[in-house]
Amino acid sequence: MTESFSQKAFGKNYCVKDVWFARQHLIARCAYNFKSQENPVLKNKYSKESNQKFIGADKYLFRLAYLAKLPANEAKTFVVCHEDRFLGLLEQELLSFVEKADIPFHRIRLFKMDGQIIWDRKNKYCCF
């Protein structure tokens, strides 16, 4: 009875936990149903069409390092923008960043190719 009461009386936002009958009143204890409000389009910001997950900085970094070493991409410049605790956002060339590798991956904010952003953590943007 509580399932039909939830759907008919309160819509899909609330779920009835308990129902008590009094002399002249009907008392229902409800809880907010968060699962019914989940929108599959808004839930995944990375890809609106598919259910792919956003690629992390570590995986994307090694993918770009591989692409930067290919002969077809020698003329292109790849840049890593990482956040320093004291200096703010810093830019560094990709291959020199990979060689040092002393900065944690959670501080990487952007990847750029020829001045255009190709990966952005804040906006969950990834072009390939």
DANORZI-V313952 format. One record per pair of residues at least 12 apart in sequence whose ideal C-beta (glycine too) atoms are under 10 Angstrom apart, sorted by the first residue. I is the first residue (numbers start at 1). GAP is how many residues later the second one is. Records with the same first field share a line. If there is no record, write none. Layout:
I = GAP + GAP
This chain:
1 = 15 + 18
2 = 13 + 14 + 15 + 16 + 17 + 26 + 27 + 28
3 = 12 + 13
4 = 12
5 = 14 + 21 + 23 + 25
6 = 13 + 22 + 24 + 25 + 27 + 30
9 = 17 + 19 + 21
10 = 18 + 20 + 22 + 23
11 = 22 + 25
12 = 21 + 23 + 24 + 25
13 = 17 + 19 + 20 + 21 + 23 + 24
14 = 14 + 16 + 17 + 18 + 19 + 22
15 = 15 + 16 + 17 + 18 + 19 + 20 + 21
16 = 12 + 13 + 14 + 15 + 17
17 = 12 + 13 + 14
18 = 12 + 13
44 = 80
45 = 78 + 79 + 80
46 = 78 + 79 + 80
47 = 77 + 79
52 = 74
54 = 65 + 67 + 70 + 71 + 72
55 = 64 + 69 + 71 + 73
56 = 49 + 50 + 52 + 63 + 65
57 = 23 + 25 + 47 + 48 + 49 + 50 + 51 + 52 + 53 + 54 + 62 + 64
58 = 46 + 47 + 48 + 50
59 = 46
60 = 20 + 45 + 48 + 51 + 58 + 59 + 61 + 66 + 68
61 = 17 + 19 + 33 + 36 + 37 + 40 + 44 + 47 + 50 + 58
62 = 36
63 = 48 + 56 + 65
64 = 14 + 15 + 16 + 30 + 31 + 33 + 34 + 47 + 49 + 54 + 55 + 64
65 = 13 + 15 + 29 + 30 + 32 + 33 + 34
67 = 27 + 46 + 61
68 = 25 + 26 + 27 + 30 + 45
69 = 25 + 26
73 = 40
75 = 39
76 = 18 + 37 + 38
77 = 16 + 17 + 35 + 36 + 37 + 38
78 = 15 + 16 + 17 + 19 + 20 + 33 + 34 + 35 + 36 + 40
79 = 12 + 13 + 14 + 15 + 18 + 31 + 32 + 33 + 34 + 35 + 36 + 38 + 39
80 = 12 + 13 + 14 + 15 + 16 + 17 + 18 + 23 + 28 + 29 + 30 + 31 + 32 + 39
81 = 16 + 26 + 27 + 28 + 29 + 30 + 31 + 36 + 38 + 39 + 40
82 = 15 + 21 + 22 + 23 + 24 + 25 + 26 + 27 + 28
83 = 20 + 23 + 24 + 25 + 26 + 27 + 38
84 = 19 + 23
85 = 22
89 = 18 + 20 + 21
90 = 13 + 17 + 19
91 = 19 + 21
94 = 17 + 18 + 19
97 = 14
106 = 15
107 = 14
108 = 13
109 = 12 + 13
110 = 12 + 13 + 15
111 = 15 + 16
113 = 14 + 15
